[in-house]
């Protein structure tokens, strides 16, 4: 009786092993698909990295341009302010006071 149990157990183990082994085999089509998907993954990863790099460069350029726009708007505001006060743009300026000419300096000799 023990012998029958052992044989039955051994046959069950062999049957289970064969079933498991046949379930885990990957077909050539599946292997090709896995390789294709991995290649696509690598390409997509490279595309994402390039896009992030481009995004960083574009953000830097945008910040620079926005700074230029702010500076231009400040100048425009200054000019519009002076224009609205025309002809008395600089009220502290007295046209009767003569303008001092800058004195030219002579080069020093060693």
Secondary structure as UniProt FT lines:
FT   HELIX           2..23
FT   HELIX           28..84
FT   TURN            85..87
FT   TURN            91..92
FT   TURN            95..96
//
